Amino acid sequence: MKTLQKLSLGLGVLGISVAIGARFLFLDRVKNGNASQTDVASSNGKSGSQHVNPIDEKLHPASIRTGDPDQESLDELPPELREICGRLIKTNSEANAALAEIIRLAWKDFPSAHAKLRQRMPAEQVEAKAAYVAGLIGSARLERFQECIVFVSEKQEIAVATASVTHSWAQKDPLRLFNYAVSEMSGPIRETAIKAASEALSAGGDYRNAVNAAERLRSSDMRNVLAGRISAKWFEHDPRDCLAWIATISDRKEMHEISGVVAGVAVRRLTSAELVEIANATQDDDSRRLWTYAVAAKLAKKDIGSAEDWVRNLPADVQSSGLMAIADHLSETNTAGATQVALRIKNSDAGDLTLDGIWRQEKMRHGFRNAAEWALRLPVTRMKRQLNGSIVGWYLSNPTECKAWVDSLPNGSNKDLSLMLLESASRNENRR
């Protein structure tokens, strides 16, 4: 069922993407004077889709027209709509001329244009046509989009029209799009517009306004992902300016997450000396520990001894982060060496997290038996947490083998602890 749901969702997203692409292509062809009567009839065609033509050939154009728009009536339109309507009229197609008249009427009075669509068009076509024209109006005058799109109720049609408008304004004036979205828009339309504006500002190198725009997204997941992605690009172009902005983030959790993204870029691009400079200049405690980890990780990849020497001279409050980085690096190939470093970490939480990582590496490489035997070699104060992970995971995957291993242990405190953890795992499993 989950697979079918994912497939259904994927096809829905694909349908919207195809529809958006088709409409953008149609508008380009109209603007360039290459749109034919067939183009208009197929720009929102029903081939495997709910979308319908802006003007269908099977409908008599005269039934929806109030007369061919003359040049005088087109003069009241903004240049981009005037050009589109002029191109449509020059095709000498009655259907295209009818579409031009609907656009002209919608610019003056969208409710009247919508009423005419409802009177003259089959009901199943009204939503697509109304959304199409609303998108044209909004692309020409951003402030008009809200008043037009309220006449559309189908979510997919709203999504297509919104994408058309935000794409247009993101190219023309992304900062205006952002400001308008924040002050006037709401719901999914607002989020779509802000995201488009932020990405366009970033593409244009205006990273500060881009991240400020991303910060206004209501979805915290989308906000942090987008801000992190922009910050990474910003850091590549201007590390100091980017770090200065990160230092102003009031939400400490968000600051830490974005710093982590940027630190990942920094480790790849900067020298160890440059990383040390950043770590020393960072004021926020969490960020300083993060940058300390980044420096130690960079040094450890080249030479464990150099990393150890650097960490040894760090202040006590950040030294744990440096040791974590060294242990994490060693855990990939040297379990014993990684364990020795992890046990030197004075901060108990940091030490436990580091041992968790070593346990995962051992379990992935050699299985639950080796991970459990490694746990038994830890000091008593650190043993229970890691041994519990081994026995619970092992019992769930192969209870018979896990029990046999516990039974084979020599009598003593280690066996007593293992039997207790095994009994707890069995009891929890039976409750499911």
PyMOL commands that set and color helices and strands:
alter all, ss='L'
color gray80, all
select helices_A, chain A and resi 2-31+37-42+61-63+71-74+79-90+94-108+110-120+123-140+142-149+155-172+174-184+187-203+207-214+220-237+239-246+252-269+272-281+285-302+304-312+316-331+335-342+348-366+368-376+380-397+399-408+413-430
alter helices_A, ss='H'
color red, helices_A
deselect
rebuild
show_as cartoon
